[in-house]
Amino acid sequence: EYDVARRIAVSVSSDSIFDYIPLNDDYSIAEISVQDKWVGKTIRGLDFRTRYHLSILAVKKNGVVSPQPSADYVFEATTHLMVMGRMEDVQRIAE
């Protein structure tokens, strides 16, 4: 029950988090929207993993999930990211 309530609370607390799966008390996999400031930039160019402390597991566009995007993947406004990391880091970028 706690996990279900927590998932609902997280997903409604932010317009940028669409879903998430808790892995343990600290780590989760989350589906987030691409921030406007990332559009047109690459994963490598943003130094995404170092800057945000999150790993991009997949990108999702028009319902199609593409796992393990390359470092040269260019962010688009209509894309969602599947990221894994500490929930506090996910919430920080989703604010």
VENBELBEL-V572251 format. One line per field, one symbol per residue. ss: DSSP state (@ for helix, = for strand, . for the rest). psi: psi as a letter, one per 30 degrees, with the letter a starting at -180 (. if undefined). burial: 1 if it has 16 or more other ideal C-beta (glycine too) atoms within 10 Angstrom, else 0. A space follows every 10 residues. Layout:
ss->???
psi->???
burial->???
//
This chain:
ss->.@@@@@@@@@ @@@...==== ==....==== ===..@@@.. .=@@@@.@@@ @@.======= =..====... ...=.....= ======@@@@ @@@@.
psi->eeeeeeeeee effkffjell jkeafeklkk jllkkeffkf lleeefheee efhkkjelkk khfkkjlikl fgkkklegkl kjlkakeeee eeff.
burial->0000001001 0001011001 0100000111 1111000100 0110010100 0101011111 0000000010 0010100011 1111101011 10110
//
